[in-house]
Amino acid sequence: MKDRLLSKRRPLITSPLEWQMTAAPVPHPVIPVLAERGGTQLQAPRPTLLVDTREQHPFNFSRFRGWFAGVEKKALPLGDYSVAGLEDVCVVERKDLSDLVHSCTVERTAFIKRLRLMAQHPHRLLVITSTLSQVKSPYGHTSVDPNRTTQFLIAVLAGLQVPFLCSETHELGEEFVGSYLYQVHLYHWLESHDYGRFLSDNDL
């Protein structure tokens, strides 16, 4: 009898194969991460986010007012986004799918030159406002092989060590980039004030 009851008892956690993933992003946090030492929160200053003046369809960071001291438009020497005072340390380049395909083909030489310059920065990130499956799927506006674009990105990652991030929506891209720049600033502040490069004891 006991064995039959055990056999009918449902597992506490279902198999990952039975999970149904739904696209329902939760609202962004009040602050991306907190820095603590000995259980006491450190009062780190908020960074100023920089947006390149030549960015045609810039991310909108207005809903992240609690994250930044301000958002300024400035002609950046490289990339589309950075942090004030850390322009030579951090660079973020944004591409939508059509711009990415164009940069990988028609403007390939110039794009690779920019990526090599990005690779010289300690913090660099290529953000694509498209899903990876869209990057890998046929393009309606050109005959370019999607494999060419996909392998280009992997070569950039493996050869130049410039990581890339695909964002399903423009809004998620805004949040990811905002959080990335916030955390680059925070880690830099922690190191420069002799707190070490970690957020809290025995943690990241």
Secondary structure, DSSP 8 states (H G I E B T S, - for coil): -HHHHHHHS--SS--GGG-----------SSS---EETTEE------EEEEETT-SS----GGGTTT-SEEEEE--SSSSEEETT-TTTEEEEEE-HHHHHHHHTTTHHHHHHHHHHHTTSSEEEEEESS-HHHHTS--SS----HHHHHHHHHHIIIII---EEE-SSHHHHHHHHHHHHHHHHHHHHHHHTTS-S-SSTT--
